Each structure stands twice: as C-alpha cells, then as structure tokens.
Amino acid sequence: MTGYRGRALGALIGLLLCVPLASLAIAAPRAEICNRHCDGRDPRLATGDRIPVSADASGSTVELHVDDGDAMGWASVSGAGEGDQVWLDRSFDGGKTWGSGSRLGDTTVPAGQTGWRTLMFNADDWNARGVGALRACAAPAGGDAACTGWARPDWNAGSRSTAAATALMMRYRQDIGLFDTGNWWTSANALTALIDNIRVSGMRGYEYAIAHTYDLNLDAQGGDFTNEYLDDTGWWGLAWIAAYDLTGDGRYLETARADADHMAAHWTSDCGGGVLWNQRKTYKNAITNELYLQLNAALHNRIPGDATYLQRARDEWAWFDASGMINAAGLVNDGITEGCANNGDTTWTYNQGVLLGGLVELHRATGEQELLDRARALADASTASEYLNPGGVLREPVEADDCFGDGASFKGPYARGLGVLDAALDDRPYAAYLARQAEAAHANDRDSLDAYGPHWNGPYVAPGDGHGCQHSALDLLNAAAQG
C-alpha cells in the first residue's frame, strides 16, 4: 500500500479510537439523510474502504473513501497541518450543483496531527429518489480549497452498464419527468436505454422512472407523446414498446399504437410513399421512416390478430428499399430530395442502426430470411466503414465537442440496433465489434463518476448539461453486455 492510506490511516484510526466522538470539532450535517444508516456515522463502523479519487491540496492529499456495502463515504486529508479543513460535498445532479450538500462534516485538523477525516455521509437519498455523488475537499488554514473528482459507492453501479445507468439517472429530473433540460426526443432515447439496462442487468432500482415519465408527460405537446415532428413521435413509440415489454402494462402499448397511428396519418403519396419528417413540411428522411418501420412491425408482434400494423411495416420497407436512400456503399443517407432522389446528405450513425432494428422486427413478424440477410449486409457495411470507424472505433461523421445537441444521441440507437441484430443471429457476428467499442469508451471517454463524453475513443470532454452522450454510452454497454 502506498500514500496516506498505507502510511497513516491505521495510525489515525487508532488515535480516533481513543478520542471521544464528542470532542471532534465536526460541524452538524446539513439536510440529514437516512438510508440504511443516517448521515454522521463513524467511519470505524464502515464495512469497507475504497478510495476512488484523490487530489493534491497545497502539498497535502485529500481522498474520498467509500463504503460500498452501506453506500456511504467520508473524506480524509494527510500531510496536513493544524487548522487545515476537510469536508465532503454531495450532489444530486451529477456534480453540477451541491448547494444542499456542501461542506458536510466540515472539520479541522487538531494540534499535533498531520491527518484527519470527516464522519460518513450517504451518497444517495433513497426516500426522495435522489441519485447522488460525493467529493472530498480540503483547504489549508487561510488557503484555497482543493477537491477530488466526483465519485460514488457501487450501489446500483456494480457493473459498467449499471454504473452508466446510475450516472444517467443523476440527470433525471423528478419535476418534469425528463432528463436534464427536458429535450423531448432524446429523453425518449434515454428512457429506452434505461429500460434496456433493466432488462439486461436485472437491476430494477430505476424502474419508477417509466411510470413517472409517462404520467407527467402524457398530455404534453400533442398528447400521447406526439407532436409535429414525426421522428420524435416514433422515438417515444419505441420507448413505450420497451416499457410494455418490461412491465406488461397495457397503457404503454396503447400509447405506442397512438404514436404509430399519428405517424401513419402523415404518410403521403409524394415520391411514391413514406412518412413526412414534419407534418408541416414536405421533407422525407431516413430516420422517420426507419422508426415507422420498426414501430409498426413491433406492434404487430405484440397485438394478436393484427393485420394493419404488419401491412404498414411491409409498405414502409418496400418504399424505403426502393427510395434510393441506401447508397452504393451500403450506408443510409439522411433523406431524399424534392425530386425523389438520395440527397447525398450525411450518413448519420443512427440511420445505420435503427434500420437494423426495424428489419429484425419485420423478420419476426414474417419469418422472411431475406430480411435478416439484408440487415446483415447493411451492418457489415457500417461496421467495416473506415469513415464511420476511424481507428476501429465508431465516430459520428460530424461529432461535436459537447453532449447537448441532437448529434450526441445518434451513436446510441446505432449500438442498440446493431445489438438487436446481433442477438437475432446465431453466430453473433457483431459481438466483438460491440465489445471493442465498449472497451474504448470505458477506457477513454468517462470520468470518475462514469459520466461519458462525446468521443468513444477520446479525448474525454465533460458532458455538461446534455444527456445524449450518457444514454448513447449506456446503449452501447447494454448491447455489449448481451454479447
């Protein structure tokens, strides 16, 4: 063992065993939280001691300790002097703010000591569904403070995918039932990624978000999760299909039907068919029609005796296949021109992936092997594309250095669709590809709180106020976990 943990922690704990707890100059905890134990617990009672993050504080070392068994943490400082301070901060929004949990356990190093520590505090607030994070801070007497990065116990974060799901839930807003700033269609994808994680990992701690999102937003915008953008409607329809599959709650299936029917009302005969991107505009693009294909095929597979949704899915695929949006390289461009030709626009990653999920659903509906064969050919094209995979790792053709815009959400549906296809094929041909992406993202694109940035192969960029990068990484980790 090296550092303060090895050199001085044993001696410090031995000292504390001889010091009455009342004599420690520790500020009263603010907004006390009680989970398995209440805030202010003695670290001598911890069931474990893991140090995920540390920092230099003007020559001393500040460390965050976590007790994974009890989901609590405490701060320590070593190499310090008399009067130096040490405390914890606690945040319930991924470290963006910590006003209700600042300077927890604030205490000072007593005379004659070079190390000290706080009491233990809970990372989460289970009663209020607060998904939390902790950091340790220290400041020399009269000097500037230094803090570690944010981290947490492995409660609901015991694997790569559940850690990413927990970091995503730090961005879930209980007041509006959406993620971060309330972006509409990306919240549908975030919820879908969360539901998929419950299915893949078996961790059901965040299942409450499904009904909460539904109840708070059912009457928003056009009602039933519809609005004038037909692709937005398709994303929500697929989210409610996933919710129905997980819970068996029929209201989610009925809402997915309402979404599909809303999209069907904007199928037009221009260019031989297809659904509009926006009900007030004439543009027809790939993503809207891919979502329409998958949603209708999925509804048929879940509604006994259906013929309507199956016919819509068949009509969509026939039109899409003949539309020219699939180019000579086997990649899907963004849409078609007013002259009904491929517009040559960007081959966004999500256009490559959602189509795979749609073809798998249609294959389940019809049993037609050629649909899986076609999906496999398309997946081969996208996974082998050096343009989409520079250095062997997926990158958006136009990838921003933030997680706020729409593009941050694109790689998630790609990984999700590829994972669905891989699971449908006996030889699992894309498992190695998905594993490679997951390894790269985990190694190069996350922080100590398992918050992911926009570049799976690095460099890491903090996500800020956007959740697109986080749900995309969760989609990837879900897909890789199925391999």
C-alpha positions as a printed Julia matrix, in Angstrom:
483×3 Matrix{Float64}:
   0.0     0.0     0.0
   1.24    3.5    -0.8
   0.29    7.04    0.11
  -1.64    8.18    3.14
  -3.92    5.17    3.1
  -0.97    2.88    3.7
   1.24    5.07    5.85
  -1.06    6.91    8.21
  -4.64    5.69    8.08
  -4.01    2.85   10.52
  -2.35    5.17   13.0
  -5.1     7.77   12.56
  -7.89    5.3    13.2
  -6.01    4.03   16.22
  -5.85    7.56   17.54
  -9.54    8.15   16.91
 -10.44    5.02   18.79
  -9.07    6.76   21.87
 -10.73   10.13   21.23
 -14.29   10.67   22.45
 -16.5    11.39   19.42
 -17.96   14.46   21.14
 -14.51   16.04   21.24
 -14.16   16.13   17.45
 -14.83   19.58   16.04
 -17.22   18.43   13.3
 -20.0    20.67   12.03
 -23.52   19.31   12.26
 -24.6    17.67    8.97
 -26.95   19.64    6.79
 -30.2    18.19    5.49
 -29.58   14.89    7.23
 -30.36   11.84    5.11
 -31.1     8.4     6.47
 -30.9     5.32    4.24
 -29.5     2.12    5.7
 -27.79    4.42    8.2
 -28.11    8.13    8.89
 -25.59   10.8     7.98
 -22.87   11.33   10.56
 -21.86    7.69   11.01
 -18.43    6.88   12.41
 -16.04    5.54    9.73
 -14.82    2.96   12.26
 -18.14    1.21   11.55
 -17.61    1.1     7.77
 -17.93   -2.3     6.12
 -15.27   -1.4     3.57
 -12.9     1.34    2.46
 -12.32    2.06   -1.22
 -10.62    5.25   -2.44
 -11.82    6.02   -5.98
 -10.43    9.57   -6.24
  -7.83   11.79   -4.6
  -6.34   15.24   -5.14
  -3.42   17.42   -4.1
  -4.34   20.21   -1.69
  -1.34   22.55   -1.46
   1.03   19.72   -0.64
  -1.39   17.62    1.39
  -3.51   14.83   -0.04
  -7.29   14.72    0.13
  -9.04   11.42   -0.53
 -12.63   10.28   -0.91
 -13.34    7.0     0.87
 -16.44    4.97    0.04
 -18.13    2.19    1.95
 -19.75    0.23   -0.88
 -21.66   -2.0     1.5
 -23.55    0.84    3.16
 -23.43    3.31    0.23
 -21.72    6.0     2.28
 -18.5     7.98    2.05
 -16.11   10.13    4.03
 -13.19   12.45    3.35
  -9.66   12.35    4.72
  -6.62   14.61    4.47
  -2.97   13.66    5.05
   0.26   15.63    5.11
  -1.77   18.47    6.59
  -1.22   20.99    9.34
  -3.1    22.22   12.37
  -6.24   24.1    11.4
  -6.45   22.65    7.86
 -10.02   21.84    6.9
 -11.53   18.71    5.35
 -15.13   18.08    4.31
 -17.47   16.38    1.84
 -19.71   17.82   -0.84
 -22.79   15.93   -2.03
 -24.6    16.48   -5.32
 -27.82   15.09   -6.74
 -27.3    16.22  -10.33
 -24.0    14.65  -11.28
 -21.82   17.31   -9.72
 -23.37   20.32  -11.42
 -24.63   21.75   -8.12
 -24.23   20.83   -4.45
 -25.9    23.65   -2.57
 -27.95   21.36   -0.34
 -24.96   19.18    0.45
 -21.95   21.48    0.74
 -19.27   21.2     3.41
 -20.75   18.08    5.02
 -18.82   17.01    8.11
 -16.58   20.09    7.92
 -13.79   19.63   10.48
 -10.26   20.85   11.14
  -7.01   19.04   11.79
  -6.25   19.31   15.53
  -2.92   20.26   17.04
  -0.27   17.59   16.82
  -1.92   15.77   13.88
  -0.98   15.64   10.19
  -4.08   13.73    9.07
  -7.78   13.84    9.84
 -11.13   12.75    8.47
 -14.83   13.51    8.46
 -17.73   11.35    9.54
 -19.61    9.28    6.95
 -22.45   10.58    4.83
 -24.87    8.9     2.45
 -24.27    9.26   -1.25
 -27.96    8.85   -2.18
 -31.3     9.88   -0.76
 -33.35    6.75   -1.3
 -36.56    8.15    0.15
 -36.53   11.12   -2.26
 -35.13    9.13   -5.22
 -32.03   11.27   -5.14
 -29.16    9.65   -7.05
 -26.07   11.2    -5.56
 -22.35   11.71   -5.82
 -19.68   12.71   -3.32
 -16.37   14.5    -3.45
 -13.77   15.19   -0.77
 -12.34   18.66   -0.26
  -9.59   20.14    1.88
  -8.12   23.57    2.44
  -5.01   24.67    4.32
  -5.6    27.23    7.03
  -6.14   30.51    5.21
  -5.57   28.87    1.8
  -7.55   27.79   -1.24
  -9.63   24.63   -1.28
  -8.95   21.62   -3.49
 -11.45   18.88   -4.25
 -11.32   15.4    -5.72
 -13.42   14.41   -8.67
 -16.96   13.2    -8.01
 -17.48    9.51   -7.32
 -19.9     7.25   -5.5
 -20.21    3.81   -3.92
 -21.02    0.94   -6.26
 -24.61    0.75   -5.02
 -26.65    0.4    -8.27
 -23.31    0.73  -10.06
 -21.69   -2.66   -9.73
 -21.05   -3.17  -13.45
 -20.1    -0.93  -16.34
 -23.64   -0.72  -17.62
 -25.33   -0.19  -14.25
 -22.75    2.46  -13.36
 -23.62    4.25  -16.61
 -27.33    3.87  -15.88
 -26.86    5.37  -12.43
 -24.89    8.28  -13.9
 -27.73    8.79  -16.39
 -30.27    8.87  -13.57
 -28.32   11.7   -11.96
 -29.61   13.67  -14.94
 -33.24   12.65  -14.49
 -35.44   15.48  -13.3
 -38.22   14.4   -10.97
 -40.06   17.7   -11.52
 -40.62   17.23  -15.26
 -40.09   13.5   -15.75
 -37.44   14.1   -18.42
 -33.66   14.29  -18.49
 -31.53   17.4   -17.97
 -33.07   20.39  -19.73
 -36.05   18.39  -20.95
 -35.02   17.72  -24.55
 -38.02   15.81  -25.88
 -36.84   13.14  -28.28
 -33.5    12.49  -26.6
 -35.33   11.86  -23.32
 -37.22    9.11  -25.14
 -33.9     7.53  -26.05
 -32.56    7.94  -22.53
 -35.63    6.21  -21.13
 -35.28    3.4   -23.69
 -31.63    2.91  -22.74
 -32.62    2.79  -19.08
 -35.34    0.2   -19.75
 -32.91   -1.89  -21.79
 -30.46   -1.79  -18.91
 -33.11   -3.09  -16.52
 -33.74   -5.95  -18.93
 -30.05   -6.72  -19.48
 -28.73   -6.24  -15.94
 -31.78   -7.15  -13.86
 -31.26   -4.02  -11.74
 -34.75   -2.57  -11.28
 -33.91    0.31   -8.94
 -34.86    2.96  -11.5
 -37.98    1.35  -12.9
 -40.04    4.09  -11.24
 -38.86    6.49  -13.95
 -41.03    4.73  -16.55
 -44.39    5.47  -14.95
 -43.21    8.85  -13.67
 -42.21    9.96  -17.17
 -45.45    8.66  -18.59
 -47.72   10.27  -16.01
 -46.08   13.69  -16.17
 -45.88   13.9   -19.96
 -48.86   12.0   -21.38
 -50.75   15.24  -22.05
 -47.72   17.29  -23.11
 -47.3    18.7   -26.6
 -49.78   16.89  -28.88
 -50.77   14.32  -26.24
 -49.86   10.62  -26.26
 -46.24   11.68  -26.85
 -46.98   13.03  -30.31
 -46.02   16.34  -31.89
 -45.47   17.79  -35.34
 -42.1    16.07  -35.72
 -42.91   12.52  -36.74
 -39.49   11.17  -35.82
 -39.97   12.44  -32.25
 -43.23   10.51  -32.15
 -41.51    7.38  -33.39
 -38.83    7.53  -30.7
 -41.46    7.77  -27.98
 -43.49    4.98  -29.54
 -40.48    2.66  -29.34
 -39.82    3.75  -25.75
 -43.35    2.66  -24.82
 -42.9    -0.64  -26.65
 -39.83   -1.24  -24.46
 -41.81   -0.21  -21.37
 -44.62   -2.59  -22.28
 -42.19   -5.46  -22.83
 -40.65   -4.89  -19.41
 -43.78   -4.24  -17.35
 -46.69   -5.76  -19.26
 -48.67   -2.55  -18.62
 -51.2    -2.25  -21.44
 -51.36    1.55  -21.35
 -47.86    1.72  -22.77
 -48.84   -0.48  -25.69
 -51.91    1.66  -26.37
 -49.79    4.8   -26.4
 -47.36    3.18  -28.84
 -50.37    2.43  -31.07
 -51.46    6.05  -30.86
 -47.97    7.13  -31.88
 -47.89    4.79  -34.86
 -51.35    5.98  -35.94
 -50.23    9.61  -35.68
 -47.27    8.85  -37.94
 -49.47    6.92  -40.39
 -51.69    9.98  -40.79
 -48.69   11.72  -42.36
 -47.82    9.08  -44.94
 -48.2    10.77  -48.31
 -48.11    9.67  -51.92
 -45.31   12.09  -52.85
 -42.29   10.14  -54.15
 -44.43    7.02  -54.0
 -44.99    6.99  -50.25
 -43.18    7.47  -46.98
 -43.85    9.45  -43.81
 -43.04   13.14  -43.58
 -40.32   14.32  -41.22
 -42.51   17.18  -40.04
 -46.25   17.38  -40.6
 -45.91   20.97  -41.81
 -43.06   20.28  -44.26
 -42.51   18.11  -47.33
 -39.13   16.61  -46.44
 -38.94   12.84  -46.15
 -35.94   11.48  -44.34
 -34.49    8.15  -43.36
 -34.82    8.24  -39.6
 -38.55    8.96  -39.54
 -39.31    6.12  -41.9
 -36.97    3.68  -40.16
 -38.73    4.4   -36.88
 -42.08    3.92  -38.59
 -40.93    0.54  -39.89
 -39.74   -0.67  -36.51
 -42.69    0.68  -34.55
 -45.33   -0.87  -36.8
 -43.57   -4.22  -37.01
 -43.14   -4.22  -33.22
 -46.84   -3.5   -32.7
 -47.83   -6.36  -34.97
 -45.58   -8.69  -32.97
 -47.39   -7.71  -29.77
 -51.03   -7.47  -30.92
 -52.68  -10.83  -31.59
 -54.55  -10.98  -34.87
 -53.19   -7.72  -36.21
 -53.06   -7.11  -39.93
 -52.97   -3.29  -40.09
 -49.6    -2.66  -38.5
 -47.99   -5.51  -40.39
 -49.19   -4.1   -43.71
 -47.88   -0.66  -42.79
 -44.47   -2.16  -41.96
 -44.4    -4.08  -45.24
 -45.36   -0.97  -47.2
 -42.69    1.06  -45.43
 -39.88   -1.36  -46.14
 -40.88   -1.75  -49.78
 -40.89    2.03  -50.19
 -37.69    2.6   -48.22
 -35.78   -0.09  -50.09
 -36.75    1.49  -53.41
 -36.24    5.1   -52.28
 -32.54    5.26  -53.03
 -31.6     6.39  -49.51
 -29.33    3.34  -49.18
 -26.27    4.33  -51.2
 -23.83    2.21  -53.21
 -21.6     1.74  -50.16
 -24.47    0.21  -48.19
 -24.82    3.26  -45.94
 -28.01    5.26  -45.43
 -28.0     8.96  -46.28
 -30.21   11.44  -44.47
 -33.16   11.64  -46.87
 -34.46   12.31  -50.36
 -34.72   15.45  -52.47
 -37.92   17.01  -53.78
 -37.07   15.17  -56.97
 -37.28   11.89  -55.05
 -33.56   11.02  -55.2
 -30.99   10.33  -52.49
 -29.91   13.77  -51.27
 -26.35   12.62  -50.53
 -26.53   14.15  -47.07
 -24.65   12.87  -44.02
 -24.66    9.17  -43.2
 -25.51    9.71  -39.54
 -24.84    6.69  -37.36
 -28.41    6.37  -36.1
 -29.67    5.95  -39.66
 -27.46    2.87  -39.94
 -28.71    1.33  -36.69
 -32.45    1.96  -36.45
 -32.99    0.28  -39.81
 -31.38   -2.88  -38.43
 -33.84   -2.98  -35.53
 -36.73   -2.45  -37.95
 -35.68   -5.29  -40.23
 -35.29   -7.64  -37.25
 -38.82   -6.8   -36.06
 -40.22   -7.32  -39.55
 -38.4   -10.65  -39.78
 -40.01  -11.71  -36.51
 -43.37  -10.8   -37.99
 -42.93  -12.57  -41.31
 -40.2   -15.18  -40.88
 -38.64  -14.0   -44.15
 -34.94  -14.84  -44.05
 -34.05  -12.27  -46.69
 -34.83   -9.51  -44.22
 -32.14  -10.74  -41.83
 -29.76  -11.24  -44.74
 -30.3    -7.66  -45.85
 -29.85   -6.36  -42.32
 -26.6    -8.28  -42.04
 -25.29   -6.81  -45.29
 -26.12   -3.3   -44.05
 -24.46   -3.97  -40.69
 -21.37   -5.32  -42.42
 -21.17   -2.09  -44.4
 -21.43    0.2   -41.39
 -19.14   -1.76  -39.07
 -16.47   -2.03  -41.79
 -16.68    1.61  -42.83
 -13.43    3.44  -42.08
 -15.35    6.7   -42.5
 -17.64    5.8   -39.59
 -14.99    3.9   -37.64
 -11.66    5.77  -37.75
  -9.16    3.7   -35.85
 -11.77    0.98  -35.47
 -13.99    2.99  -33.09
 -17.33    4.49  -34.06
 -17.37    8.25  -34.51
 -20.2    10.45  -35.74
 -19.41   11.95  -39.18
 -19.85   15.41  -37.66
 -19.1    14.97  -33.96
 -19.36   17.97  -31.68
 -17.33   18.53  -28.53
 -20.42   18.6   -26.35
 -23.31   16.4   -25.3
 -26.14   18.91  -25.63
 -27.08   18.82  -29.32
 -29.07   16.19  -31.16
 -25.99   14.51  -32.6
 -24.81   13.38  -29.17
 -27.71   10.92  -29.13
 -27.05    9.33  -32.53
 -24.5     6.62  -31.68
 -26.76    5.13  -29.01
 -29.51    3.99  -31.4
 -26.8     2.67  -33.71
 -25.38    0.44  -30.99
 -28.88   -0.52  -29.87
 -29.95   -1.59  -33.35
 -26.72   -3.46  -34.02
 -27.12   -5.27  -30.71
 -30.67   -6.29  -31.61
 -29.46   -7.72  -34.92
 -26.5    -9.47  -33.3
 -28.82  -11.17  -30.8
 -31.02  -12.38  -33.67
 -28.12  -14.12  -35.46
 -26.85  -17.48  -34.24
 -23.17  -16.7   -34.86
 -23.28  -13.32  -33.07
 -21.14  -11.67  -35.75
 -21.08   -8.2   -34.16
 -20.32   -9.12  -30.56
 -16.6    -8.47  -30.99
 -17.25   -5.12  -32.64
 -19.56   -4.03  -29.83
 -17.09   -5.22  -27.21
 -14.34   -3.18  -28.87
 -16.47   -0.04  -28.81
 -17.38   -0.6   -25.16
 -13.75   -1.14  -24.15
 -12.68    2.05  -25.94
 -15.43    4.15  -24.38
 -14.8     2.79  -20.89
 -11.06    3.4   -21.18
 -11.05    6.77  -22.95
 -14.38    8.54  -22.57
 -15.54    8.68  -18.96
 -14.78   10.34  -15.66
 -14.66    9.05  -12.08
 -18.47    9.2   -11.88
 -18.93    7.09  -15.05
 -20.18   10.15  -16.92
 -19.35    9.66  -20.61
 -18.38   12.26  -23.19
 -18.93   12.51  -26.96
 -15.8    10.71  -28.23
 -15.7     6.99  -27.51
 -12.02    6.82  -28.46
 -11.18   10.04  -26.59
 -10.29   12.66  -25.77
 -12.73   12.93  -22.89
 -14.93   16.02  -22.85
 -17.19   16.65  -19.87
 -20.87   16.24  -20.87
 -22.15   19.47  -19.32
 -25.93   19.82  -19.44
 -26.57   17.22  -22.15
 -27.6    13.6   -21.58
 -27.13   12.38  -25.16
 -23.59   11.14  -24.6
 -24.63    9.29  -21.46
 -27.58    7.41  -22.9
 -25.53    6.6   -26.03
 -22.81    5.06  -23.88
 -25.45    3.16  -21.91
 -26.97    1.88  -25.17
 -23.51    0.66  -26.16
 -22.81   -1.03  -22.83
 -26.24   -2.68  -22.88
 -25.6    -4.05  -26.36
 -22.11   -5.26  -25.47
 -23.41   -6.97  -22.32
 -25.66   -9.14  -24.46
 -22.72  -10.48  -26.46
